[in-house]
């Protein structure tokens, strides 16, 4: 059984392949999982924002969850499932069900629709944490949710629940993380936001990164260089990556489509279809993606 300290390293968010008609492509999904398991990642998370979770129905979600858990069983990487329900009662049921199905960890997106107050948010987070005993990555993504959680509020979660892990992806996240870790030095922190601040977050005390999944090999290489104390080489490779992800992260739907197109151009998934509403890439975007694939030998 995994503990909070085991949730570290490169933990991408899995993309969800669709057919050209917009239906889940389970064959491509299995092929994607097999590919990702061989890249050197430490974990993989399903139903994050990059998984297009708001665009799935419940029956699709359950089929994909079972495929994810069964395909990656015995792979040596931790399998995390994101709980995104806005109802506390439903989120608790979902968390318990994912644990029962075999998830190694959960990710929790706090409710933000209709702007619940701080007490309601705390109640939601605490309720899910109390419902399971596997690690739970509490997600802080104010750019996507419009919800602000203070470092003090987050530190209260860390103090009460040792199986909590924290995914911090405010922009920028470094000062927030330093303030949080001053209040909760025992906490484990991961960073999302396409790994834009990956090395700064590791230097600030973070334990890993949660980017998209289409070029996981690059993040794995950066992380291994950092672990080997080859900071200059890590910074050099990360610096090479930065111009691309800075552009693509200007809109969430933009990078979701870019990641899907990279996976398609690499031959890992059958199509780069994203469910609507989405983002339309330009001819220039496609040229940039082709250059990116060549530049990083993908």
Phi and psi restraints in degrees (value plus and minus 20) as a CYANA .aco file:
   2 UNK   PHI     -96.2   -56.2
   2 UNK   PSI     127.2   167.2
   3 UNK   PHI    -133.2   -93.2
   3 UNK   PSI     153.8   193.8
   4 UNK   PHI     -80.3   -40.3
   4 UNK   PSI     -52.9   -12.9
   5 UNK   PHI     -91.1   -51.1
   5 UNK   PSI     -37.7     2.3
   6 UNK   PHI    -100.1   -60.1
   6 UNK   PSI     -33.6     6.4
   7 UNK   PHI    -108.4   -68.4
   7 UNK   PSI      72.2   112.2
   8 UNK   PHI    -174.2  -134.2
   8 UNK   PSI     158.8   198.8
   9 UNK   PHI      57.7    97.7
   9 UNK   PSI    -169.4  -129.4
  10 UNK   PHI    -114.4   -74.4
  10 UNK   PSI      95.5   135.5
  11 UNK   PHI    -149.9  -109.9
  11 UNK   PSI      62.4   102.4
  12 UNK   PHI     -89.2   -49.2
  12 UNK   PSI     142.8   182.8
  13 UNK   PHI    -113.4   -73.4
  13 UNK   PSI     104.3   144.3
  14 UNK   PHI     -89.9   -49.9
  14 UNK   PSI     113.6   153.6
  15 UNK   PHI     -96.3   -56.3
  15 UNK   PSI     140.0   180.0
  16 UNK   PHI    -136.2   -96.2
  16 UNK   PSI      89.3   129.3
  17 UNK   PHI     -92.6   -52.6
  17 UNK   PSI     123.4   163.4
  18 UNK   PHI    -144.0  -104.0
  18 UNK   PSI     137.8   177.8
  19 UNK   PHI     -94.8   -54.8
  19 UNK   PSI     153.9   193.9
  20 UNK   PHI     -84.6   -44.6
  20 UNK   PSI     -37.1     2.9
  21 UNK   PHI    -114.2   -74.2
  21 UNK   PSI     -18.8    21.2
  22 UNK   PHI      66.9   106.9
  22 UNK   PSI      -3.9    36.1
  23 UNK   PHI    -117.8   -77.8
  23 UNK   PSI     130.3   170.3
  24 UNK   PHI     -75.9   -35.9
  24 UNK   PSI     113.4   153.4
  25 UNK   PHI    -123.8   -83.8
  25 UNK   PSI      72.9   112.9
  26 UNK   PHI     -90.4   -50.4
  26 UNK   PSI     -50.0   -10.0
  27 UNK   PHI     -85.7   -45.7
  27 UNK   PSI     -66.8   -26.8
  28 UNK   PHI     -84.6   -44.6
  28 UNK   PSI     -55.8   -15.8
  29 UNK   PHI     -83.0   -43.0
  29 UNK   PSI     -64.9   -24.9
  30 UNK   PHI     -83.7   -43.7
  30 UNK   PSI     -59.6   -19.6
  31 UNK   PHI     -84.9   -44.9
  31 UNK   PSI     -59.6   -19.6
  32 UNK   PHI     -83.0   -43.0
  32 UNK   PSI     -65.1   -25.1
  33 UNK   PHI     -82.2   -42.2
  33 UNK   PSI     -61.7   -21.7
  34 UNK   PHI     -81.7   -41.7
  34 UNK   PSI     -63.6   -23.6
  35 UNK   PHI     -80.8   -40.8
  35 UNK   PSI     -68.9   -28.9
  36 UNK   PHI     -85.0   -45.0
  36 UNK   PSI     -56.8   -16.8
  37 UNK   PHI     -83.1   -43.1
  37 UNK   PSI     -41.8    -1.8
  38 UNK   PHI    -115.9   -75.9
  38 UNK   PSI     -17.8    22.2
  39 UNK   PHI    -107.8   -67.8
  39 UNK   PSI     -31.6     8.4
  40 UNK   PHI      78.6   118.6
  40 UNK   PSI     -12.2    27.8
  41 UNK   PHI     -87.5   -47.5
  41 UNK   PSI     138.0   178.0
  42 UNK   PHI    -111.7   -71.7
  42 UNK   PSI     -47.7    -7.7
  43 UNK   PHI    -176.8  -136.8
  43 UNK   PSI     152.9   192.9
  44 UNK   PHI    -167.6  -127.6
  44 UNK   PSI     118.6   158.6
  45 UNK   PHI    -140.2  -100.2
  45 UNK   PSI     116.6   156.6
  46 UNK   PHI    -131.2   -91.2
  46 UNK   PSI     123.6   163.6
  47 UNK   PHI      57.0    97.0
  47 UNK   PSI       7.6    47.6
  48 UNK   PHI     -98.8   -58.8
  48 UNK   PSI    -197.4  -157.4
  49 UNK   PHI     -79.2   -39.2
  49 UNK   PSI     -58.8   -18.8
  50 UNK   PHI     -89.4   -49.4
  50 UNK   PSI     -31.4     8.6
  51 UNK   PHI    -108.3   -68.3
  51 UNK   PSI     -15.5    24.5
  52 UNK   PHI      36.7    76.7
  52 UNK   PSI      20.1    60.1
  53 UNK   PHI     -79.7   -39.7
  53 UNK   PSI     -50.8   -10.8
  54 UNK   PHI     -89.6   -49.6
  54 UNK   PSI     -31.5     8.5
  55 UNK   PHI    -122.0   -82.0
  55 UNK   PSI      -5.4    34.6
  56 UNK   PHI    -130.3   -90.3
  56 UNK   PSI     127.4   167.4
  57 UNK   PHI    -113.2   -73.2
  57 UNK   PSI     150.3   190.3
  58 UNK   PHI     -84.1   -44.1
  58 UNK   PSI     -58.3   -18.3
  59 UNK   PHI     -87.1   -47.1
  59 UNK   PSI     -59.1   -19.1
  60 UNK   PHI     -83.7   -43.7
  60 UNK   PSI     -61.3   -21.3
  61 UNK   PHI     -79.6   -39.6
  61 UNK   PSI     -63.3   -23.3
  62 UNK   PHI     -88.9   -48.9
  62 UNK   PSI     -61.0   -21.0
  63 UNK   PHI     -83.8   -43.8
  63 UNK   PSI     -62.7   -22.7
  64 UNK   PHI     -86.9   -46.9
  64 UNK   PSI     -58.6   -18.6
  65 UNK   PHI     -81.0   -41.0
  65 UNK   PSI     -66.1   -26.1
  66 UNK   PHI     -85.2   -45.2
  66 UNK   PSI     -59.4   -19.4
  67 UNK   PHI     -83.2   -43.2
  67 UNK   PSI     -65.7   -25.7
  68 UNK   PHI     -78.5   -38.5
  68 UNK   PSI     -69.0   -29.0
  69 UNK   PHI     -89.9   -49.9
  69 UNK   PSI     -61.1   -21.1
  70 UNK   PHI     -93.2   -53.2
  70 UNK   PSI     -61.8   -21.8
  71 UNK   PHI     -84.8   -44.8
  71 UNK   PSI     -53.7   -13.7
  72 UNK   PHI    -116.0   -76.0
  72 UNK   PSI     -19.9    20.1
  73 UNK   PHI     -82.1   -42.1
  73 UNK   PSI     109.8   149.8
  74 UNK   PHI      59.8    99.8
  74 UNK   PSI     -13.3    26.7
  75 UNK   PHI     -98.2   -58.2
  75 UNK   PSI     -37.3     2.7
  76 UNK   PHI      69.1   109.1
  76 UNK   PSI     -21.0    19.0
  77 UNK   PHI    -130.5   -90.5
  77 UNK   PSI     129.3   169.3
  78 UNK   PHI     -99.1   -59.1
  78 UNK   PSI     122.2   162.2
  79 UNK   PHI    -127.8   -87.8
  79 UNK   PSI      91.9   131.9
  80 UNK   PHI    -130.0   -90.0
  80 UNK   PSI     122.5   162.5
  81 UNK   PHI    -139.9   -99.9
  81 UNK   PSI     116.0   156.0
  82 UNK   PHI    -111.3   -71.3
  82 UNK   PSI     112.2   152.2
  83 UNK   PHI    -121.4   -81.4
  83 UNK   PSI      93.5   133.5
  84 UNK   PHI    -138.7   -98.7
  84 UNK   PSI     -15.3    24.7
  85 UNK   PHI     -86.3   -46.3
  85 UNK   PSI     120.1   160.1
  86 UNK   PHI    -104.3   -64.3
  86 UNK   PSI     -40.0     0.0
  87 UNK   PHI    -102.8   -62.8
  87 UNK   PSI     108.5   148.5
  88 UNK   PHI     -81.6   -41.6
  88 UNK   PSI     -62.0   -22.0
  89 UNK   PHI     -82.9   -42.9
  89 UNK   PSI     -62.3   -22.3
  90 UNK   PHI     -90.4   -50.4
  90 UNK   PSI     -58.1   -18.1
  91 UNK   PHI     -81.7   -41.7
  91 UNK   PSI     -59.7   -19.7
  92 UNK   PHI     -83.5   -43.5
  92 UNK   PSI     -65.3   -25.3
  93 UNK   PHI     -81.4   -41.4
  93 UNK   PSI     -62.9   -22.9
  94 UNK   PHI     -83.6   -43.6
  94 UNK   PSI     -64.7   -24.7
  95 UNK   PHI     -81.0   -41.0
  95 UNK   PSI     -65.6   -25.6
  96 UNK   PHI     -84.3   -44.3
  96 UNK   PSI     -59.4   -19.4
  97 UNK   PHI     -85.7   -45.7
  97 UNK   PSI     -64.0   -24.0
  98 UNK   PHI     -82.7   -42.7
  98 UNK   PSI     -61.0   -21.0
  99 UNK   PHI     -83.1   -43.1
  99 UNK   PSI     -62.8   -22.8
 100 UNK   PHI     -83.3   -43.3
 100 UNK   PSI     -55.8   -15.8
 101 UNK   PHI     -92.3   -52.3
 101 UNK   PSI     -36.1     3.9
 102 UNK   PHI      99.2   139.2
 102 UNK   PSI     -11.5    28.5
 103 UNK   PHI     -79.8   -39.8
 103 UNK   PSI     120.9   160.9
 104 UNK   PHI    -104.1   -64.1
 104 UNK   PSI     -44.0    -4.0
 105 UNK   PHI    -178.3  -138.3
 105 UNK   PSI     146.2   186.2
 106 UNK   PHI    -144.2  -104.2
 106 UNK   PSI     137.9   177.9
 107 UNK   PHI    -139.8   -99.8
 107 UNK   PSI     119.3   159.3
 108 UNK   PHI    -141.3  -101.3
 108 UNK   PSI      97.7   137.7
 109 UNK   PHI    -113.7   -73.7
 109 UNK   PSI      92.6   132.6
 110 UNK   PHI     -83.0   -43.0
 110 UNK   PSI     132.9   172.9
 111 UNK   PHI     -88.0   -48.0
 111 UNK   PSI     122.7   162.7
 112 UNK   PHI    -156.2  -116.2
 112 UNK   PSI     -37.0     3.0
 113 UNK   PHI     -82.2   -42.2
 113 UNK   PSI     110.5   150.5
 114 UNK   PHI      45.6    85.6
 114 UNK   PSI      -1.2    38.8
 115 UNK   PHI      32.8    72.8
 115 UNK   PSI      47.5    87.5
 116 UNK   PHI     -82.9   -42.9
 116 UNK   PSI     132.5   172.5
 117 UNK   PHI     -99.2   -59.2
 117 UNK   PSI     155.0   195.0
 118 UNK   PHI     -81.1   -41.1
 118 UNK   PSI     -58.3   -18.3
 119 UNK   PHI     -85.0   -45.0
 119 UNK   PSI     -60.4   -20.4
 120 UNK   PHI     -86.4   -46.4
 120 UNK   PSI     -59.4   -19.4
 121 UNK   PHI     -86.0   -46.0
 121 UNK   PSI     -64.6   -24.6
 122 UNK   PHI     -80.7   -40.7
 122 UNK   PSI     -63.4   -23.4
 123 UNK   PHI     -79.2   -39.2
 123 UNK   PSI     -62.3   -22.3
 124 UNK   PHI     -83.3   -43.3
 124 UNK   PSI     -70.1   -30.1
 125 UNK   PHI     -82.2   -42.2
 125 UNK   PSI     -67.0   -27.0
 126 UNK   PHI     -83.1   -43.1
 126 UNK   PSI     -58.8   -18.8
 127 UNK   PHI     -83.1   -43.1
 127 UNK   PSI     -62.8   -22.8
 128 UNK   PHI     -88.8   -48.8
 128 UNK   PSI     -63.3   -23.3
 129 UNK   PHI     -81.4   -41.4
 129 UNK   PSI     -54.9   -14.9
 130 UNK   PHI     -98.1   -58.1
 130 UNK   PSI     -34.9     5.1
 131 UNK   PHI    -103.9   -63.9
 131 UNK   PSI     -38.4     1.6
 132 UNK   PHI    -155.2  -115.2
 132 UNK   PSI     145.2   185.2
 133 UNK   PHI    -140.2  -100.2
 133 UNK   PSI     -15.2    24.8
 134 UNK   PHI    -104.4   -64.4
 134 UNK   PSI     141.5   181.5
 135 UNK   PHI     -78.8   -38.8
 135 UNK   PSI     122.6   162.6
 136 UNK   PHI    -145.7  -105.7
 136 UNK   PSI      98.4   138.4
 137 UNK   PHI    -107.3   -67.3
 137 UNK   PSI      87.8   127.8
 138 UNK   PHI    -100.5   -60.5
 138 UNK   PSI     101.2   141.2
 139 UNK   PHI    -114.0   -74.0
 139 UNK   PSI     111.7   151.7
 140 UNK   PHI    -141.0  -101.0
 140 UNK   PSI      80.9   120.9
 141 UNK   PHI    -150.0  -110.0
 141 UNK   PSI      52.0    92.0
 142 UNK   PHI     -84.5   -44.5
 142 UNK   PSI     -48.1    -8.1
 143 UNK   PHI     -84.8   -44.8
 143 UNK   PSI     -53.5   -13.5
 144 UNK   PHI    -110.5   -70.5
 144 UNK   PSI     -49.5    -9.5
 145 UNK   PHI    -123.7   -83.7
 145 UNK   PSI     -41.2    -1.2
 146 UNK   PHI      55.9    95.9
 146 UNK   PSI      -9.5    30.5
 147 UNK   PHI    -125.4   -85.4
 147 UNK   PSI     106.5   146.5
 148 UNK   PHI    -121.2   -81.2
 148 UNK   PSI     108.0   148.0
 149 UNK   PHI    -142.9  -102.9
 149 UNK   PSI     106.6   146.6
 150 UNK   PHI     -96.9   -56.9
 150 UNK   PSI     136.7   176.7
 151 UNK   PHI     -76.3   -36.3
 151 UNK   PSI     -54.2   -14.2
 152 UNK   PHI     -84.4   -44.4
 152 UNK   PSI     -64.5   -24.5
 153 UNK   PHI     -81.4   -41.4
 153 UNK   PSI     -62.1   -22.1
 154 UNK   PHI     -87.9   -47.9
 154 UNK   PSI     -55.3   -15.3
 155 UNK   PHI     -86.7   -46.7
 155 UNK   PSI     -48.8    -8.8
 156 UNK   PHI     -84.2   -44.2
 156 UNK   PSI     -56.7   -16.7
 157 UNK   PHI     -85.3   -45.3
 157 UNK   PSI     -64.7   -24.7
 158 UNK   PHI     -82.5   -42.5
 158 UNK   PSI     -57.7   -17.7
 159 UNK   PHI     -87.7   -47.7
 159 UNK   PSI     -55.8   -15.8
 160 UNK   PHI    -106.0   -66.0
 160 UNK   PSI     -46.7    -6.7
 161 UNK   PHI    -152.3  -112.3
 161 UNK   PSI      81.0   121.0
 162 UNK   PHI     -87.3   -47.3
 162 UNK   PSI     -35.9     4.1
 163 UNK   PHI    -111.6   -71.6
 163 UNK   PSI     -11.2    28.8
 164 UNK   PHI    -103.9   -63.9
 164 UNK   PSI     119.4   159.4
 165 UNK   PHI    -144.0  -104.0
 165 UNK   PSI     138.4   178.4
 166 UNK   PHI    -148.6  -108.6
 166 UNK   PSI     101.6   141.6
 167 UNK   PHI    -119.7   -79.7
 167 UNK   PSI      89.1   129.1
 168 UNK   PHI    -127.7   -87.7
 168 UNK   PSI      98.9   138.9
 169 UNK   PHI    -160.2  -120.2
 169 UNK   PSI      19.9    59.9
 170 UNK   PHI     -93.2   -53.2
 170 UNK   PSI     146.2   186.2
 171 UNK   PHI    -146.9  -106.9
 171 UNK   PSI      90.1   130.1
 172 UNK   PHI    -104.4   -64.4
 172 UNK   PSI     137.9   177.9
 173 UNK   PHI    -120.8   -80.8
 173 UNK   PSI     -29.0    11.0
 174 UNK   PHI     -88.8   -48.8
 174 UNK   PSI     -70.3   -30.3
 175 UNK   PHI     -83.2   -43.2
 175 UNK   PSI     -60.3   -20.3
 176 UNK   PHI     -78.8   -38.8
 176 UNK   PSI     -64.4   -24.4
 177 UNK   PHI     -86.0   -46.0
 177 UNK   PSI     -62.3   -22.3
 178 UNK   PHI     -79.8   -39.8
 178 UNK   PSI     -63.9   -23.9
 179 UNK   PHI     -84.8   -44.8
 179 UNK   PSI     -61.5   -21.5
 180 UNK   PHI     -83.0   -43.0
 180 UNK   PSI     -66.5   -26.5
 181 UNK   PHI     -90.8   -50.8
 181 UNK   PSI     -42.8    -2.8
 182 UNK   PHI     -83.7   -43.7
 182 UNK   PSI     -58.9   -18.9
 183 UNK   PHI    -102.7   -62.7
 183 UNK   PSI     -46.9    -6.9
 184 UNK   PHI    -158.5  -118.5
 184 UNK   PSI      49.2    89.2
 185 UNK   PHI     -84.2   -44.2
 185 UNK   PSI     -37.9     2.1
 186 UNK   PHI    -102.6   -62.6
 186 UNK   PSI     -28.5    11.5
 187 UNK   PHI     -96.3   -56.3
 187 UNK   PSI     130.7   170.7
 188 UNK   PHI    -119.4   -79.4
 188 UNK   PSI     110.8   150.8
 189 UNK   PHI    -143.1  -103.1
 189 UNK   PSI     113.5   153.5
 190 UNK   PHI    -137.3   -97.3
 190 UNK   PSI     138.2   178.2
 191 UNK   PHI    -140.8  -100.8
 191 UNK   PSI     117.8   157.8
 192 UNK   PHI    -120.5   -80.5
 192 UNK   PSI    -147.5  -107.5
 193 UNK   PHI      35.1    75.1
 193 UNK   PSI      20.9    60.9
 194 UNK   PHI      42.1    82.1
 194 UNK   PSI      -2.6    37.4
 195 UNK   PHI      51.0    91.0
 195 UNK   PSI       0.3    40.3
 196 UNK   PHI     -78.2   -38.2
 196 UNK   PSI     -55.8   -15.8
 197 UNK   PHI    -132.1   -92.1
 197 UNK   PSI       7.1    47.1
 198 UNK   PHI     -72.0   -32.0
 198 UNK   PSI     -73.7   -33.7
 199 UNK   PHI     -92.7   -52.7
 199 UNK   PSI     -57.6   -17.6
 200 UNK   PHI     -83.0   -43.0
 200 UNK   PSI     -56.5   -16.5
 201 UNK   PHI     -91.9   -51.9
 201 UNK   PSI     -58.8   -18.8
 202 UNK   PHI     -82.8   -42.8
 202 UNK   PSI     -60.4   -20.4
 203 UNK   PHI     -86.7   -46.7
 203 UNK   PSI     -48.9    -8.9
 204 UNK   PHI    -102.2   -62.2
 204 UNK   PSI     -24.7    15.3
 205 UNK   PHI      95.0   135.0
 205 UNK   PSI     -16.1    23.9
 206 UNK   PHI     -88.8   -48.8
 206 UNK   PSI     139.8   179.8
 207 UNK   PHI    -128.1   -88.1
 207 UNK   PSI     -29.0    11.0
 208 UNK   PHI     155.2   195.2
 208 UNK   PSI    -190.8  -150.8
 209 UNK   PHI    -157.3  -117.3
 209 UNK   PSI     126.4   166.4
 210 UNK   PHI    -146.3  -106.3
 210 UNK   PSI      61.7   101.7
 211 UNK   PHI    -111.7   -71.7
 211 UNK   PSI    -191.1  -151.1
 212 UNK   PHI     -90.8   -50.8
 212 UNK   PSI    -199.0  -159.0
 213 UNK   PHI    -132.9   -92.9
 213 UNK   PSI     -19.3    20.7
 214 UNK   PHI     -98.2   -58.2
 214 UNK   PSI     -38.9     1.1
 215 UNK   PHI    -158.0  -118.0
 215 UNK   PSI      31.6    71.6
 216 UNK   PHI     -78.7   -38.7
 216 UNK   PSI     -52.0   -12.0
 217 UNK   PHI     -77.2   -37.2
 217 UNK   PSI     -54.0   -14.0
 218 UNK   PHI     -88.0   -48.0
 218 UNK   PSI     -64.6   -24.6
 219 UNK   PHI     -84.6   -44.6
 219 UNK   PSI     -58.8   -18.8
 220 UNK   PHI     -81.6   -41.6
 220 UNK   PSI     -62.8   -22.8
 221 UNK   PHI     -83.7   -43.7
 221 UNK   PSI     -63.0   -23.0
 222 UNK   PHI     -82.1   -42.1
 222 UNK   PSI     -64.8   -24.8
 223 UNK   PHI     -84.0   -44.0
 223 UNK   PSI     -61.3   -21.3
 224 UNK   PHI     -86.2   -46.2
 224 UNK   PSI     -58.0   -18.0
 225 UNK   PHI     -83.4   -43.4
 225 UNK   PSI     -61.5   -21.5
 226 UNK   PHI     -83.0   -43.0
 226 UNK   PSI     -65.5   -25.5
 227 UNK   PHI     -81.8   -41.8
 227 UNK   PSI     -53.6   -13.6
 228 UNK   PHI    -102.0   -62.0
 228 UNK   PSI     -12.5    27.5
 229 UNK   PHI      41.1    81.1
 229 UNK   PSI      10.2    50.2
 230 UNK   PHI    -120.1   -80.1
 230 UNK   PSI      44.4    84.4
 231 UNK   PHI     -80.3   -40.3
 231 UNK   PSI     -59.2   -19.2
 232 UNK   PHI     -83.0   -43.0
 232 UNK   PSI     -64.6   -24.6
 233 UNK   PHI     -86.7   -46.7
 233 UNK   PSI     -57.9   -17.9
 234 UNK   PHI     -82.3   -42.3
 234 UNK   PSI     -64.5   -24.5
 235 UNK   PHI     -86.0   -46.0
 235 UNK   PSI     -56.4   -16.4
 236 UNK   PHI     -84.2   -44.2
 236 UNK   PSI     -65.5   -25.5
 237 UNK   PHI     -89.3   -49.3
 237 UNK   PSI     -61.4   -21.4
 238 UNK   PHI     -84.1   -44.1
 238 UNK   PSI     -59.6   -19.6
 239 UNK   PHI     -82.9   -42.9
 239 UNK   PSI     -53.0   -13.0
 240 UNK   PHI     -87.1   -47.1
 240 UNK   PSI     -52.1   -12.1
 241 UNK   PHI    -100.2   -60.2
 241 UNK   PSI     -50.2   -10.2
 242 UNK   PHI     -74.1   -34.1
 242 UNK   PSI     -66.4   -26.4
 243 UNK   PHI     -78.1   -38.1
 243 UNK   PSI     -53.9   -13.9
 244 UNK   PHI     -90.5   -50.5
 244 UNK   PSI     -71.4   -31.4
 245 UNK   PHI     -92.6   -52.6
 245 UNK   PSI     -47.3    -7.3
 246 UNK   PHI     -81.9   -41.9
 246 UNK   PSI     -63.0   -23.0
 247 UNK   PHI     -86.8   -46.8
 247 UNK   PSI     -68.2   -28.2
 248 UNK   PHI     -90.0   -50.0
 248 UNK   PSI     -45.1    -5.1
 249 UNK   PHI    -104.5   -64.5
 249 UNK   PSI     -11.6    28.4
 250 UNK   PHI     -88.8   -48.8
 250 UNK   PSI     -37.7     2.3
 251 UNK   PHI    -171.6  -131.6
 251 UNK   PSI     117.3   157.3
 252 UNK   PHI     -80.9   -40.9
 252 UNK   PSI     -63.5   -23.5
 253 UNK   PHI     -86.5   -46.5
 253 UNK   PSI     -47.9    -7.9
 254 UNK   PHI     -83.3   -43.3
 254 UNK   PSI     -72.2   -32.2
 255 UNK   PHI     -91.6   -51.6
 255 UNK   PSI     -49.3    -9.3
 256 UNK   PHI     -80.7   -40.7
 256 UNK   PSI     -64.6   -24.6
 257 UNK   PHI     -88.8   -48.8
 257 UNK   PSI     -60.9   -20.9
 258 UNK   PHI     -80.5   -40.5
 258 UNK   PSI     -66.5   -26.5
 259 UNK   PHI     -79.8   -39.8
 259 UNK   PSI     -63.0   -23.0
 260 UNK   PHI     -84.5   -44.5
 260 UNK   PSI     -60.5   -20.5
 261 UNK   PHI     -87.9   -47.9
 261 UNK   PSI     -58.1   -18.1
 262 UNK   PHI     -80.9   -40.9
 262 UNK   PSI     -65.6   -25.6
 263 UNK   PHI     -80.7   -40.7
 263 UNK   PSI     -59.4   -19.4
 264 UNK   PHI     -87.3   -47.3
 264 UNK   PSI     -66.6   -26.6
 265 UNK   PHI     -85.9   -45.9
 265 UNK   PSI     -45.9    -5.9
 266 UNK   PHI    -101.2   -61.2
 266 UNK   PSI     -26.2    13.8
 267 UNK   PHI      60.9   100.9
 267 UNK   PSI      -2.5    37.5
 268 UNK   PHI    -108.8   -68.8
 268 UNK   PSI     -55.4   -15.4
 269 UNK   PHI    -144.3  -104.3
 269 UNK   PSI     137.8   177.8
 270 UNK   PHI     -93.3   -53.3
 270 UNK   PSI     -59.8   -19.8
 271 UNK   PHI    -156.5  -116.5
 271 UNK   PSI     146.3   186.3
 272 UNK   PHI    -126.4   -86.4
 272 UNK   PSI       5.9    45.9
 273 UNK   PHI     -82.4   -42.4
 273 UNK   PSI     110.8   150.8
 274 UNK   PHI    -135.6   -95.6
 274 UNK   PSI     118.5   158.5
 275 UNK   PHI     -86.4   -46.4
 275 UNK   PSI     128.7   168.7
 276 UNK   PHI    -102.4   -62.4
 276 UNK   PSI     132.5   172.5
 277 UNK   PHI     -93.7   -53.7
 277 UNK   PSI     125.3   165.3
 278 UNK   PHI    -162.4  -122.4
 278 UNK   PSI    -164.4  -124.4
 279 UNK   PHI    -153.8  -113.8
 279 UNK   PSI     116.8   156.8
 280 UNK   PHI    -122.2   -82.2
 280 UNK   PSI     100.9   140.9
 281 UNK   PHI     -98.4   -58.4
 281 UNK   PSI     127.2   167.2
 282 UNK   PHI    -110.8   -70.8
 282 UNK   PSI     150.5   190.5
 283 UNK   PHI     -79.7   -39.7
 283 UNK   PSI     -57.2   -17.2
 284 UNK   PHI     -83.3   -43.3
 284 UNK   PSI     -60.5   -20.5
 285 UNK   PHI     -79.5   -39.5
 285 UNK   PSI     -64.5   -24.5
 286 UNK   PHI     -83.6   -43.6
 286 UNK   PSI     -59.8   -19.8
 287 UNK   PHI     -83.4   -43.4
 287 UNK   PSI     -61.5   -21.5
 288 UNK   PHI     -82.9   -42.9
 288 UNK   PSI     -62.0   -22.0
 289 UNK   PHI     -83.6   -43.6
 289 UNK   PSI     -62.2   -22.2
 290 UNK   PHI     -80.7   -40.7
 290 UNK   PSI     -62.2   -22.2
 291 UNK   PHI     -85.7   -45.7
 291 UNK   PSI     -59.9   -19.9
 292 UNK   PHI     -80.7   -40.7
 292 UNK   PSI     -66.2   -26.2
 293 UNK   PHI     -80.9   -40.9
 293 UNK   PSI     -60.9   -20.9
 294 UNK   PHI     -88.9   -48.9
 294 UNK   PSI     -64.4   -24.4
 295 UNK   PHI     -79.0   -39.0
 295 UNK   PSI     -60.6   -20.6
 296 UNK   PHI    -121.0   -81.0
 296 UNK   PSI      -5.2    34.8
 297 UNK   PHI      32.2    72.2
 297 UNK   PSI      28.8    68.8
